[in-house]
Amino acid sequence: MYFQHILPYSRKSSELFAKIRHRPHAVFLQSAAKSVGRYDIISANPTLTVTATTKKTSLLRDNILETIASDPLDFLIAQLPPTLPPSPYPFIGGILGYWSYDWGVQLHSIQRRILPHHSLPLLHLGLYDWAIIVDHQTHTTTYVSYNLDKDHEVFLEDLLSTAVPTADTAFQLQGAWKSNIDYTTYQQQFLRIQEHLHAGDCYQVNFSQRFFSHYEGDPWQAYQRLMDSCSAAFCAYLNCSDHHILSLSPERLLKVTSDKKVEAKPIKGTRPRGKTAEEDQQWALQLQHSTKDRAENIMIVDMLRNDLGRLCVCGSISVSHLCALESYHNVHHLVSSIQGQLPEDCHPLQLLRSIFPGASITGAPKKRVIEIIEALETHQRHIYCGAIGYYSADGQLDSNISIRTALCYDGRIEIAGGGGIVLDSDVAEEYAEIQNKIAAMLRSLEG
């Protein structure tokens, strides 16, 4: 039911991706950097791409651009063959790309107050009929495709004979990082959030700030620099022609297996890594015993149980891990894991749409908090707090929450960070938490 061809294995799958990174809409999903995860997924040259703005959905196919009236996810689902039998690969071709946070705001029919500061799409997805899967557990690299009509031998020869492109101009920032809000403004917005909390409007608000600079050179070089210092479990590099996305996310939004088992893994609770082993252990213990952080995590778990339960089989929702400690390059996190079972007549992309945006990066209750965020933040989030992922033609879905993510466009680079604010939050601690989350990325890109 699918074509496969074994290729030489190399742990450095980035070298293989480098050969095709200039191809249209090249995608690199990387989960195995520094022994984190198992699979890397490489693809490019989608048969079509779909983008959406607040006003229209556009289809690009055979270099012809047209507007479509249907929902972008429903349209893409209709372009796929009937769901194929399960494969041993995470992706055999299907839908790849991103869903921005602002697409999620649109789903909730919330009046936008923040004007966009760029013209980038809210959603950018391609239909890819092939992929290269690098499996770091079995030490194999496989070209795979659900399209049995494709002349794979000719395509592979062209794909793999391409010389690695000559290095572009070295990536370099053109100035110091700037923030869209200073500490005084952050304090003022923090107090406004506290007023909402005391009034009973909400229980938690995830408030963010954005850091930006200008750059010259190749965003691919920036991604490689980031991977050397800040690798994570759900990394991604997307070449979207007029913009590039560099994601080093530690957080899974949603996974659905071919037999429709569902998993979400929200993160809530953060501490920095220590400079010594003793200090590192102290930070980890402090996080594990923090009543506030555990309460926030449990609140998000309850939200996700409700979000997943709307479409999952009644009684199938369970929590296998609650507030488990996970340690990353620059921070410790509390991570929980929620499972469910999707009914046979429900498509995984329908579930993703129904829970979007993720509970851990909004707050509770979701719609009211999105309205508060809209009133307080000064920039649309775009890819920050959105999702990057795929739906495979054999029924599998996986996606991250695109935190720890850089957006490059028009010579400008942006990285945002945020944290959940509750009644007993301390403004200085919350502000410092944002810095802890993204400081390693900012320093790495400074070179």
Sequence and secondary structure as in RCSB ss.txt:
>XXXX:A:sequence
MYFQHILPYSRKSSELFAKIRHRPHAVFLQSAAKSVGRYDIISANPTLTVTATTKKTSLLRDNILETIASDPLDF
LIAQLPPTLPPSPYPFIGGILGYWSYDWGVQLHSIQRRILPHHSLPLLHLGLYDWAIIVDHQTHTTTYVSYNLDK
DHEVFLEDLLSTAVPTADTAFQLQGAWKSNIDYTTYQQQFLRIQEHLHAGDCYQVNFSQRFFSHYEGDPWQAYQR
LMDSCSAAFCAYLNCSDHHILSLSPERLLKVTSDKKVEAKPIKGTRPRGKTAEEDQQWALQLQHSTKDRAENIMI
VDMLRNDLGRLCVCGSISVSHLCALESYHNVHHLVSSIQGQLPEDCHPLQLLRSIFPGASITGAPKKRVIEIIEA
LETHQRHIYCGAIGYYSADGQLDSNISIRTALCYDGRIEIAGGGGIVLDSDVAEEYAEIQNKIAAMLRSLEG
>XXXX:A:secstr
  EEEEE   S HHHHHHTTTTSTT EEEE  GGG  SEEEEE   SEEEEE SS EEEEETTEEEEE S HHHH
HHHHS S     SSS SSEEEEEE HHHHHHHTT    S  SS   SEEEEEES EEEEETTTTEEEEEES TTS
 HHHHHHHHHHS      S  EESS  EESS HHHHHHHHHHHHHHHHTTS SEEEEEEEEEEEEES HHHHHHH
HHHHH  SEEEEEE SSEEEEEEE  EEEEE TT EEEEE EEEEEE  SSHHHHHHHHHHHHT HHHHHHHHHH
HHHHHHHHHTTS TT  EEEEEEEEEE SSEEEEEEEEEEE  TTS HHHHHHHH S GGGTEESHHHHHHHHHH
H SS  TTTTSEEEEEETTS EEEEE  SEEEEETTEEEEEEEEEE TT  HHHHHHHHHHHHHHHHHHHH 
